Amino acid sequence: MSSTAEQLRADARSNRDQILNAALAVFRERGTEVPMKEIADRAGVGVGTLYRRFPDRDALLTGTARAHLQRLADLAATAWREEHTAWRGICRFVRECAEMQLGAQSSALAPAYHRAMHADPGLVEVRATVVDLLARMTAQAQADGDLRPDIGPEDIGLLMTVQVYTREDESYPDAVDRIMRIMLDGLRPQPDLAR
């Protein structure tokens, strides 16, 4: 393959990634019914480029759903692989979800993503990867004695989508730190207290 053809393919991938990232941000901020031009403008591409990559809103929603779920799968797999314990993997994964404002994205995108899931069986597979990794981390953290036995992977799934609000006197990262300490402390096994 010529270097010119490789450059064109790299440019096309870059444009696609820019569009998907812009769409995720705009959908999170304003919902999924924003004009396509606004997404193209945010991505720094022309509307024609957007429509060449995604011929209609449904195609863009499916593309953003896939990118969103793949990002979650990658975060979960990396946390599972790199952390020394399953508990630390869970903590890292839930924190990263809060840092990327997954709760706000989920809130804005849920109905559209459910439609996209029915239209694209590949999305179900990517979601299943996330669910499987959460189940494995949860089971191992419980086996290690680091996670309460009454917490299931579906509970961790709910915590992934927590929306973090900031007080006037704190930054978003500080708010995430505060909320994570409270949430994660509540997941730890409590010693039996003598009555």
C-alpha positions in Angstrom: 0.0 0.0 0.0 1.3 3.4 -0.9 2.1 6.0 1.8 -0.5 8.3 0.3 -3.2 5.6 0.6 -2.1 4.9 4.2 -2.3 8.6 5.0 -5.8 8.8 3.6 -6.9 5.8 5.7 -5.3 7.4 8.8 -7.1 10.7 8.1 -10.4 8.9 7.7 -9.9 7.1 11.0 -9.0 10.3 12.7 -12.1 12.1 11.3 -14.2 9.2 12.4 -12.7 9.3 15.9 -13.2 13.1 16.1 -16.8 12.8 15.1 -17.5 10.0 17.6 -15.8 11.9 20.4 -17.7 15.1 19.5 -21.0 13.3 19.3 -20.5 11.7 22.7 -19.7 15.1 24.2 -22.6 16.9 22.5 -25.1 14.1 23.2 -24.0 14.2 26.9 -24.5 17.9 27.1 -27.6 18.4 25.0 -29.2 15.0 24.2 -29.3 13.1 21.0 -31.6 15.4 18.9 -29.0 18.1 18.3 -28.4 19.2 14.7 -25.8 17.1 12.9 -24.0 20.3 11.9 -23.4 21.1 15.6 -21.6 17.7 15.9 -19.6 18.3 12.7 -18.6 21.8 14.0 -17.5 20.4 17.4 -15.5 17.6 15.6 -13.8 20.2 13.3 -15.0 18.5 10.1 -17.5 19.5 7.4 -21.1 18.2 7.5 -20.3 16.2 4.3 -17.5 14.4 6.1 -19.8 13.5 8.9 -22.5 12.2 6.5 -19.9 10.2 4.6 -18.9 8.4 7.8 -22.4 8.2 9.3 -25.2 8.5 6.7 -27.9 9.3 9.2 -28.6 10.0 12.9 -29.2 6.3 13.6 -25.8 5.3 12.1 -24.2 8.0 14.3 -26.0 6.8 17.4 -24.9 3.2 16.7 -21.4 4.4 16.1 -21.3 6.3 19.4 -22.9 3.5 21.3 -20.2 1.1 20.0 -17.4 3.6 20.8 -18.9 4.2 24.3 -19.2 0.5 25.1 -15.8 -0.3 23.7 -14.3 2.4 25.9 -15.9 0.8 28.9 -14.8 -2.6 27.9 -11.2 -1.3 27.5 -11.3 0.5 30.8 -12.6 -2.6 32.6 -10.1 -5.0 30.9 -7.2 -2.6 31.7 -8.2 -2.3 35.4 -8.6 -6.1 35.7 -5.2 -6.7 34.0 -3.1 -3.9 35.6 -4.3 -3.7 39.2 -2.9 -6.1 41.8 -6.3 -7.1 43.3 -9.8 -7.3 42.0 -10.9 -4.7 44.6 -8.4 -2.2 43.2 -9.6 -3.0 39.7 -13.2 -2.2 40.8 -12.1 1.0 42.5 -10.1 2.1 39.4 -12.9 1.3 37.0 -15.7 3.0 39.0 -13.5 6.1 39.4 -12.6 6.3 35.7 -16.3 6.0 34.9 -17.0 9.0 37.2 -14.1 10.9 35.7 -15.5 10.5 32.2 -19.0 11.6 33.4 -20.5 8.2 32.4 -23.6 9.0 34.5 -24.4 12.1 32.4 -23.7 10.2 29.2 -25.9 7.3 30.2 -28.7 9.6 31.2 -28.6 11.5 27.9 -28.0 8.4 25.7 -30.0 5.5 27.3 -33.1 5.5 25.1 -31.1 5.9 21.9 -28.6 3.3 22.9 -31.3 0.8 23.7 -32.6 1.3 20.2 -29.1 1.0 18.7 -28.6 -2.3 20.7 -31.6 -3.8 19.1 -30.4 -2.7 15.7 -26.8 -4.0 16.0 -26.1 -7.3 17.7 -22.4 -6.4 17.9 -23.3 -3.9 20.5 -24.8 -6.6 22.7 -21.5 -8.5 22.5 -19.4 -5.5 23.6 -21.8 -4.9 26.4 -21.6 -8.6 27.4 -17.8 -8.1 27.7 -18.2 -5.3 30.2 -20.8 -7.3 32.2 -18.5 -10.4 32.2 -15.5 -8.4 33.4 -17.5 -6.8 36.2 -18.8 -10.2 37.3 -15.3 -11.6 37.4 -13.9 -8.7 39.4 -16.8 -8.8 41.8 -16.5 -12.5 42.4 -12.8 -12.3 42.9 -13.0 -9.2 45.2 -15.6 -11.1 47.3 -13.4 -14.3 47.4 -10.5 -12.1 48.6 -12.7 -10.6 51.4 -12.4 -7.1 50.0 -16.1 -6.6 48.9 -19.3 -7.1 50.8 -21.0 -10.4 49.9 -24.3 -8.8 49.2 -22.9 -6.6 46.4 -23.4 -8.0 42.9 -22.0 -6.9 39.5 -25.3 -5.2 38.8 -24.7 -3.0 41.8 -21.2 -2.0 40.5 -22.9 -1.3 37.2 -25.2 1.2 38.9 -22.3 2.8 40.6 -20.6 3.3 37.2 -23.3 5.7 36.3 -23.3 7.9 39.4 -23.6 11.5 38.5 -21.1 13.7 40.4 -22.1 17.2 41.2 -19.6 19.8 42.5 -20.0 22.2 45.3 -19.2 25.8 44.6 -15.8 25.5 46.4 -14.5 22.4 44.7 -13.3 21.2 41.3 -14.8 18.2 39.5 -11.7 16.0 40.3 -12.1 17.0 44.0 -15.8 16.1 43.9 -15.0 12.7 42.3 -12.4 12.0 45.0 -14.9 12.9 47.7 -17.8 10.8 46.3 -15.5 7.8 45.5 -14.3 7.7 49.1 -17.8 7.6 50.4 -19.1 5.1 47.8 -16.2 2.7 47.9 -16.0 2.7 51.7 -19.7 1.5 51.7 -18.7 -1.5 49.5 -16.2 -2.8 52.0 -17.1 -5.6 54.4 -17.9 -4.3 57.8 -16.4 -6.1 60.9 -19.0 -7.7 63.1 -19.5 -5.4 66.0 -20.1 -6.9 69.4 -23.5 -6.0 70.7 
